[in-house]
Amino acid sequence: MAITNLQSRLLGGCALCVAAAASASGDPLVLAVAELDPVVVTATRGPTPTVADGLAATSVISRRDIERRQVGSVEEALRGVPGLNLTNNGGPGKNTSIFLRGTNSDHLLVLLDGVEIGSATSGTAAFQNIPIEQVERIEVVRGPQSGLYGSDAIGGVIQIFTRGSETDGRRSYFELGGGSFDTYRGAAGVSGGGERGWFSLNTDVVDTAGIDSQTTFEPDDDGYRSLSVSGRGGLHLGRFGELRANALHVDGESAYDGNPDFDAVNETETVQQVFGASWLVRPWEPLSLTIDAGRSEDRSRNFRNGDFRTRFDTSRNDFSVQADADVLDQRVSLGVDHVDERVDSTTGYDETRREITGVYAQLLGELGAFEYRLSGRTDDYDDFDNQQTGTAAIAWRMADRLRLRASYGTAFRAPSFNELYFPGFGNPDVAPEESRSVELGAEWSADIWSLRVAAFDTRIDDLIDTVQAPDGSFRPENVNEARVQGVELSSALDVADWELGVAYTYQRPENRGEGDNRGNRLRRRPDQILQFDADRRFGRLDAGVSVYAEGRRYENAANSQRLAGYVLLDARLGYQLSAAWRVQGRVENLLDSDYQTAATYNQPGRAVHVTLRYSM
């Protein structure tokens, strides 16, 4: 998925507005920021000028949000997005799962700069290994998106964009921080450009002693360290369009607790690599053509007290062509995706490669006060029958500030390599999981206040579960069904130098399969989620607090092991030392709450962090 030329121009206009606001500020030490609606590309595989104008429930986390809230990881940045909860297995760098609208953690498609990432064996992305200082913004699109993207997008799509833009001009930044649990981090970057092209280079390092990740064995601190580099760039070729390229490389090392009775591994070395390139050309005025190529790699080396045990390397090569035509205020998009997934491991998988080809079409338009979107896609897999999915959405602007919308969509998830081909476990006859969703929403916006609400109902069939065969072995089977109903509410208010935001989710993720667990809650998903943020500026000083709360959850399908709800309070301060230098400090988990998001796995207690930032 390319970031189109139109998007670049829109983003450029936003940047110029911000720069103008900053230069007009009376105090040169305080950088004014113009609050502009962001350009969103994930919801339609092309630029949508504002979040409110999209036909899918969408949240955008900007670089300003990341620095204002002083979050230390991608997981922290995502915490509080409506309809989203996460679990973590013991602190920084440990396995993290994200559940969107109550669906499974592998019902989520994750993109980085337009390239799909994640392990082809486990079927999930390693959010814990994506450095937050490399992130420019995050787009979260909730609801089924398989009609554009194919497999995995049952709960939605998360796209992460790394730092760097052709609109930044010549800039550099430097950040240095540290805090509790012997945590140290540093980051630096430089960007520049002119009429013919632009570039951005960034690096980041993190080192922490961590906490004791698990309560049951190996009582010791389990550290994490990572080193990452990224780059983006582009060339303007005049009538031949423009070329863009991006790359990210992350090396990580994480220690955790492994059961000594089973000689389980307790150390992992990981590599995350993403490469992408795109060419955008406009053969004639109504038509634009985008050609994308990308590669993502997920590698892990696993050890027991320094002794090598296993290796899992997966790669994904993708190639896509998309044509967009704007005719009479309607946009028609046609595209083809081709993906080649491969596994290379010390474990002898029965199959180590598969190819997928997807063809999709989309129609966006307006008819008076109505906006609509129609999309459809078919995916051809080596492993099973073709999958057809689609989405239909409509919105009615019934007043200047009030907008109502409705949508229906289908989606699917293809089985992972582990479910299909893991020796002694995989089942090559297992079929894709399929879903259908209905959503109703309303949006109200005023000069200083906005309100968004959405109600959704998702039904999932042929859920894959592990069952015991008559011979005592275990294998995946399509045996379960689920239904998730919920309501999301979010609101923002900017008044008297205050920025206030609240997000609330009520959901009921329910097992609808046959058997003893029918009617039970799906594991590790809370019934209620609340996030509240309050920030205020006092000249050079700014202060803020965040409150995050989750209701009860259950660790197991039988709902016999209950995890209590919890409340987290974070506080932060920042001071602008000069036009270029800024110091920030935050206290996480100020109340020192003792909680778990997954049974037996600890979470950090109260922690203090300080960061010095330079940007010019």
Residue pairs with C-beta under 8 A, 6 or more apart in sequence:
1 41
1 42
1 45
1 111
1 114
1 292
1 320
1 322
2 114
2 244
2 278
2 279
2 280
2 290
2 291
2 292
2 322
3 41
3 114
3 244
3 278
4 41
4 46
4 47
4 280
4 288
4 290
4 324
5 241
5 242
5 280
5 282
5 288
6 46
6 47
7 39
7 41
7 46
7 47
8 166
8 167
10 39
10 47
10 49
11 39
11 165
11 167
12 166
12 167
14 34
14 36
14 38
14 39
14 167
15 165
15 167
15 168
16 167
17 34
17 36
18 33
18 34
18 36
20 34
21 32
21 33
21 34
22 31
22 32
22 33
24 32
25 31
25 32
27 539
27 540
28 579
29 540
29 576
29 577
29 578
29 579
30 537
30 539
30 540
30 576
31 576
31 579
33 64
35 494
37 49
37 50
37 51
37 52
38 50
38 51
38 60
38 62
38 137
39 47
39 48
39 49
39 50
40 47
40 48
40 50
40 51
40 54
40 58
40 60
40 139
40 141
41 47
41 48
41 139
41 159
42 58
42 111
42 139
42 141
42 157
42 159
43 54
43 55
43 56
43 58
43 139
43 141
43 145
44 54
44 148
44 333
44 362
44 364
44 373
45 148
45 149
45 322
45 333
45 335
45 362
46 324
46 331
46 333
48 54
51 58
51 59
51 60
52 403
52 443
52 445
52 450
52 452
53 371
54 141
55 371
55 372
55 373
55 393
55 394
55 395
55 405
55 407
56 141
56 142
56 143
56 145
56 393
56 407
57 82
57 83
57 141
57 142
57 143
57 439
57 441
57 452
57 454
57 488
58 139
58 140
58 141
58 142
59 81
59 82
59 139
59 140
59 142
59 490
60 137
60 138
60 139
60 140
61 77
61 78
61 81
61 137
61 138
61 139
61 140
62 137
63 135
63 136
63 137
63 163
65 77
66 77
66 132
66 135
67 584
67 613
68 535
68 542
68 544
68 574
69 76
69 77
69 533
69 544
69 546
69 570
69 572
70 572
70 574
70 584
70 585
70 586
70 609
70 611
71 77
71 132
72 92
72 132
72 185
72 588
72 609
73 92
73 128
73 132
74 127
74 128
74 130
74 131
74 132
74 135
74 138
74 160
75 86
75 88
75 96
75 98
75 127
75 128
76 132
77 132
77 135
77 138
78 84
78 86
78 98
78 127
78 138
78 140
78 158
79 86
79 531
79 548
80 503
80 531
80 533
80 546
80 548
81 140
81 503
81 531
82 142
82 454
82 488
82 489
82 490
82 503
82 504
82 505
82 529
83 100
83 101
83 102
83 142
83 456
83 486
83 488
83 505
83 507
83 529
84 98
84 99
84 100
84 101
84 140
84 142
84 505
84 529
85 98
85 99
85 525
85 526
85 529
85 550
86 96
86 97
86 98
86 99
86 127
86 597
87 96
87 97
87 99
87 524
87 597
87 598
88 94
88 95
88 96
88 97
88 128
88 597
88 598
88 601
88 603
89 95
89 96
89 213
89 214
89 256
89 598
89 601
90 210
90 211
90 212
90 213
90 214
90 222
90 256
90 257
90 601
90 602
90 603
91 181
91 210
91 211
91 213
91 222
91 224
91 602
91 603
91 604
92 128
92 181
92 183
92 206
92 208
92 210
92 224
93 128
93 129
93 208
93 210
93 223
93 224
93 225
93 226
93 252
93 254
94 128
94 213
94 222
94 224
94 254
94 256
94 601
95 126
95 128
96 126
96 127
96 128
97 105
97 124
97 524
98 105
98 108
98 127
98 158
99 105
99 108
99 155
99 524
99 525
100 107
100 108
100 140
100 142
100 155
100 156
100 158
101 142
101 143
101 155
101 156
101 456
101 458
101 484
101 486
101 507
102 155
102 458
102 484
102 486
102 507
102 508
102 509
102 522
102 525
103 154
103 155
103 435
103 458
103 460
103 482
103 484
103 509
104 154
104 155
104 413
104 463
104 522
105 124
106 122
106 123
106 124
106 152
106 413
106 416
107 152
107 153
107 154
107 155
107 411
107 413
107 433
107 435
107 460
108 124
108 125
108 152
108 153
108 154
108 155
108 156
108 157
108 158
109 116
109 145
109 149
109 151
109 152
109 153
109 156
109 157
109 158
110 116
110 117
110 118
110 125
110 127
110 157
110 158
110 159
110 160
111 117
111 157
111 158
111 159
111 160
112 130
112 159
112 160
112 161
112 162
112 248
112 274
112 296
113 160
113 161
113 162
113 232
113 246
113 248
113 274
113 276
114 159
114 276
114 278
114 292
114 294
115 246
115 274
115 275
115 276
115 294
115 295
115 296
115 318
116 294
116 296
116 316
116 318
116 339
117 125
117 272
117 274
117 296
117 298
117 316
118 124
118 125
118 126
118 296
118 298
118 316
119 125
119 126
119 298
119 312
119 314
120 298
120 314
120 315
120 316
120 341
120 342
120 343
120 416
120 417
121 312
121 314
121 343
121 345
121 349
121 416
121 417
121 418
121 422
122 416
122 418
123 152
123 413
123 415
123 416
123 418
123 419
126 270
126 272
126 298
128 254
129 226
129 250
129 252
129 270
129 272
130 160
130 250
130 272
131 187
131 204
131 206
131 226
131 228
131 250
133 163
133 175
133 185
133 187
133 202
133 204
134 162
134 163
134 187
134 202
134 204
134 228
134 230
134 248
135 160
135 161
135 162
135 163
136 161
136 162
136 163
136 164
136 165
137 161
138 158
138 159
138 160
138 161
139 157
139 158
139 159
139 161
140 156
140 157
140 158
141 156
141 157
141 158
141 159
142 155
142 156
142 454
142 456
142 488
143 155
143 156
143 407
143 409
143 437
143 439
143 456
144 153
144 154
144 156
144 389
144 391
144 409
144 410
144 411
144 435
144 436
144 437
144 458
145 153
145 156
145 157
145 391
145 409
145 411
146 152
146 153
146 154
146 377
146 387
146 389
146 409
146 410
146 411
146 412
147 360
147 362
147 375
147 376
147 377
147 389
147 390
147 391
147 409
147 410
147 411
148 360
148 362
148 375
148 377
148 391
149 157
149 377
150 337
150 356
150 358
150 360
150 377
150 379
150 387
150 389
151 356
151 379
151 387
151 412
151 413
151 414
151 432
152 413
152 414
153 411
154 411
154 412
154 413
154 433
154 435
154 458
154 460
155 458
162 202
162 230
162 232
162 246
162 248
163 189
163 191
163 200
163 202
163 230
163 232
164 189
164 191
164 199
164 200
164 201
164 202
164 230
164 231
164 232
164 233
165 191
165 198
165 200
165 232
166 193
166 197
166 198
166 234
168 191
168 193
168 198
168 200
169 191
169 192
169 193
170 191
170 192
170 193
171 190
171 191
171 192
171 615
171 616
172 188
172 189
172 190
172 191
172 614
172 615
172 616
173 187
173 188
173 189
173 190
173 613
173 614
173 615
173 616
174 187
174 188
174 613
174 614
174 615
175 185
175 186
175 187
175 188
175 611
175 612
175 613
175 614
176 185
176 186
176 611
176 612
177 183
177 184
177 185
177 186
177 609
177 610
177 611
177 612
178 184
178 185
178 609
178 610
179 607
179 608
179 609
179 610
180 604
180 606
180 607
180 608
180 609
181 208
181 209
181 210
181 211
181 221
181 604
181 607
182 207
182 208
182 209
183 206
183 207
183 208
183 209
183 607
183 609
184 206
184 207
184 208
185 204
185 205
185 206
185 207
185 611
186 204
186 205
187 202
187 203
187 204
187 205
188 202
188 203
189 200
189 201
189 202
189 203
190 200
190 201
191 198
191 199
191 200
191 201
192 198
192 199
193 199
195 236
196 235
196 236
197 233
197 234
197 235
197 236
198 233
198 234
199 231
199 232
199 233
199 234
200 231
200 232
200 233
201 229
201 230
201 231
202 229
202 230
202 231
203 227
203 228
203 229
203 230
204 226
204 227
204 228
204 229
205 225
205 226
205 227
205 228
206 224
206 225
206 226
207 223
207 224
207 225
208 223
208 224
208 225
209 221
209 223
210 221
210 222
210 223
210 224
210 255
211 221
211 222
211 602
211 603
211 604
211 605
212 219
212 220
212 221
212 222
212 257
212 602
213 222
213 256
213 257
213 601
213 602
214 256
214 257
214 600
214 601
214 602
215 600
215 601
215 602
216 257
216 259
216 600
217 257
217 259
217 260
218 257
218 258
218 260
218 266
220 257
222 254
222 255
222 256
222 257
223 253
223 254
223 255
224 252
224 253
224 254
224 255
225 252
225 253
226 250
226 251
226 252
226 253
227 250
227 251
228 248
228 249
228 250
228 251
229 248
229 249
230 246
230 247
230 248
230 249
231 245
231 246
231 247
232 244
232 245
232 246
232 247
233 244
233 245
233 246
234 242
234 243
234 244
234 245
235 242
235 243
236 242
237 243
240 281
241 279
241 280
241 281
241 282
242 279
242 280
243 277
243 278
243 279
244 277
244 278
244 279
244 280
245 275
245 276
245 277
245 278
246 274
246 275
246 276
246 277
247 273
247 274
247 275
247 276
248 272
248 273
248 274
249 271
249 272
249 273
250 270
250 271
250 272
250 273
251 269
251 270
251 271
252 269
252 270
252 271
252 272
253 267
253 268
253 269
253 270
254 267
254 268
254 270
255 266
255 267
256 266
256 267
256 268
257 266
258 264
258 265
258 266
258 304
263 304
264 304
265 302
265 303
265 304
265 309
265 310
266 303
266 304
266 305
267 302
267 303
267 304
267 305
267 306
268 300
268 301
268 302
268 303
269 300
269 301
269 303
270 298
270 299
270 300
270 301
271 297
271 298
271 299
271 300
272 296
272 297
272 298
272 299
273 295
273 296
273 297
273 299
274 294
274 295
274 296
274 297
275 294
275 295
275 296
276 292
276 293
276 294
276 295
277 292
277 293
277 294
278 290
278 291
278 292
278 293
279 290
279 291
280 288
280 289
280 290
281 288
281 289
282 288
282 289
283 289
286 325
286 326
286 327
287 323
287 324
287 325
288 323
288 324
288 325
289 321
289 322
289 323
290 320
290 321
290 322
290 323
290 324
291 320
291 321
292 318
292 319
292 320
292 321
292 322
293 317
293 318
293 319
293 320
294 317
294 318
294 319
295 315
295 316
295 317
295 318
296 315
296 316
297 313
297 314
297 315
297 316
298 312
298 313
298 314
298 315
299 311
299 312
299 313
299 314
300 311
300 312
300 313
301 308
301 310
301 311
302 308
302 309
302 310
302 311
302 312
303 309
310 345
310 346
310 347
311 344
311 345
311 346
312 343
312 345
312 346
312 347
313 343
313 344
313 345
314 341
314 342
314 343
314 344
314 417
315 341
315 342
315 344
316 339
316 340
316 341
316 342
317 339
317 340
318 337
318 338
318 339
318 340
319 337
319 338
320 335
320 336
320 337
320 338
321 335
321 336
322 333
322 334
322 335
323 333
323 334
323 335
324 331
324 332
324 333
325 331
325 332
325 333
329 365
329 366
330 363
330 364
330 365
330 366
331 362
331 363
331 364
331 365
332 361
332 362
332 363
333 360
333 361
333 362
333 363
333 364
334 360
334 361
335 359
335 360
335 361
336 357
336 358
336 359
336 360
337 356
337 357
337 358
337 359
337 360
338 355
338 356
338 357
338 358
339 355
339 356
339 357
339 358
340 353
340 354
340 355
341 353
341 354
341 355
341 356
341 417
342 352
342 353
343 349
343 352
343 353
343 417
344 352
345 352
347 422
347 423
348 423
349 417
349 421
349 422
349 423
349 426
350 420
350 421
350 423
350 426
350 428
351 417
351 420
351 421
351 428
352 417
352 421
354 381
354 382
354 383
354 417
355 382
356 379
356 380
356 381
356 382
356 414
357 379
357 380
358 377
358 378
358 379
358 380
359 377
359 378
360 375
360 376
360 377
360 378
361 375
361 376
361 377
362 373
362 374
362 375
363 372
363 373
363 374
363 375
364 371
364 372
364 373
365 371
365 372
366 372
369 396
369 397
369 398
370 394
370 395
370 396
370 397
371 394
371 395
371 397
372 392
372 393
372 394
372 395
373 391
373 392
373 393
373 394
373 407
374 390
374 391
374 392
374 393
375 390
375 391
376 388
376 389
376 390
376 391
377 388
377 389
377 390
378 386
378 387
378 388
379 386
379 387
379 389
379 412
379 414
380 386
381 387
381 414
383 414
383 415
383 420
383 428
384 414
384 431
384 432
387 412
387 414
387 432
387 434
388 410
389 409
389 410
389 411
389 412
390 409
390 410
391 407
391 408
391 409
391 410
392 407
392 408
392 409
393 405
393 406
393 407
393 408
393 409
394 405
394 406
394 407
395 403
395 404
395 405
395 406
396 403
396 404
396 405
397 403
398 404
401 444
401 445
401 446
402 442
402 443
402 444
403 442
403 443
403 444
404 440
404 441
404 442
405 439
405 440
405 441
405 442
405 443
406 438
406 439
406 440
406 441
407 437
407 438
407 439
408 436
408 437
408 438
408 439
409 436
409 437
409 439
410 434
410 435
410 436
410 437
411 434
411 435
411 436
411 437
412 432
412 433
412 434
412 435
413 432
413 433
414 432
415 430
415 431
415 432
415 464
415 476
417 426
418 425
418 426
419 426
419 427
419 430
419 464
419 476
420 426
420 427
420 428
420 430
421 428
424 473
425 473
425 474
425 475
425 476
426 475
426 476
427 475
427 476
427 477
430 464
430 476
430 477
430 478
431 462
431 478
432 462
433 460
433 461
433 462
433 463
433 464
433 478
434 460
434 461
434 462
435 458
435 459
435 460
435 461
436 458
436 459
437 456
437 457
437 458
437 459
438 456
438 457
439 454
439 455
439 456
439 457
440 454
440 455
440 456
441 452
441 453
441 454
441 455
442 452
442 453
442 454
443 450
443 451
443 452
443 453
444 450
444 451
444 452
445 451
448 493
448 494
448 495
449 491
449 492
449 493
449 494
449 495
450 491
450 492
451 489
451 490
451 491
452 488
452 489
452 490
452 491
453 487
453 488
453 489
453 490
454 487
454 488
455 486
455 487
455 488
456 484
456 485
456 486
456 487
456 488
457 483
457 484
457 485
458 483
458 484
458 485
459 481
459 482
459 483
459 512
460 481
460 482
460 483
460 484
461 481
462 478
462 481
463 478
463 479
463 480
463 481
463 482
463 513
464 476
464 477
464 478
464 479
464 480
465 476
465 477
465 479
465 480
465 513
466 474
466 475
466 476
466 477
467 474
467 475
467 476
467 477
467 479
468 474
469 475
479 513
480 511
480 512
480 513
481 511
481 512
481 513
482 509
482 510
482 511
482 512
482 513
482 522
483 510
483 512
484 507
484 508
484 509
484 510
484 522
485 507
485 508
485 510
486 505
486 506
486 507
486 508
487 505
487 506
487 507
488 503
488 504
488 505
489 502
489 503
489 504
489 505
490 501
490 502
490 503
490 504
491 501
491 502
491 503
492 499
492 500
492 501
493 499
493 500
493 501
494 500
497 536
497 537
497 538
498 534
498 535
498 536
499 533
499 534
499 535
499 536
500 533
500 534
501 531
501 532
501 533
501 534
502 530
502 531
502 532
502 533
503 529
503 530
503 531
504 528
504 529
504 530
504 531
505 528
505 529
505 530
506 527
506 528
507 525
507 526
507 527
507 528
507 529
508 521
508 527
509 521
509 522
509 525
510 519
510 520
510 521
510 522
511 517
511 518
511 519
511 520
511 521
511 522
511 557
512 518
512 519
516 558
517 557
517 558
517 559
520 554
520 557
520 558
520 559
521 527
521 553
521 554
521 559
522 557
523 553
523 554
523 555
523 556
523 557
524 553
524 554
524 555
524 563
524 597
524 598
525 553
526 550
526 551
526 552
526 553
526 565
527 551
527 552
527 553
528 549
528 550
528 551
528 565
529 549
529 550
529 551
530 547
530 548
530 549
530 550
531 546
531 547
531 548
531 549
532 546
532 547
532 548
533 544
533 545
533 546
534 544
534 545
534 546
535 542
535 543
535 544
536 542
536 543
536 544
540 575
540 576
540 577
541 573
541 574
541 575
541 576
542 573
542 574
542 575
543 571
543 572
543 573
543 574
544 571
544 572
545 569
545 570
545 571
545 572
546 568
546 569
546 570
546 572
547 567
547 568
547 569
547 570
548 567
548 568
548 570
549 565
549 566
549 567
549 568
550 565
550 566
551 565
552 562
552 563
552 564
552 565
553 562
553 563
553 565
554 560
554 561
554 562
554 563
555 561
555 562
555 563
555 598
555 599
561 599
563 596
563 597
563 598
563 599
564 595
566 593
566 595
567 591
567 593
568 588
568 589
568 591
568 593
568 595
569 589
569 590
569 591
570 586
570 587
570 588
570 589
570 590
571 586
571 587
571 590
572 584
572 585
572 586
572 587
573 584
573 585
573 586
574 582
574 583
574 584
574 585
575 582
575 583
575 584
576 582
577 583
579 616
580 614
580 615
580 616
581 612
581 613
581 614
582 612
582 613
582 614
582 615
583 610
583 611
583 612
583 613
584 610
584 611
584 612
584 613
585 608
585 609
585 610
585 611
586 608
586 609
587 606
587 607
587 608
588 604
588 606
588 607
588 608
588 609
589 604
589 605
589 606
589 607
590 606
591 606
592 605
592 606
593 605
594 605
595 603
596 602
596 603
597 603
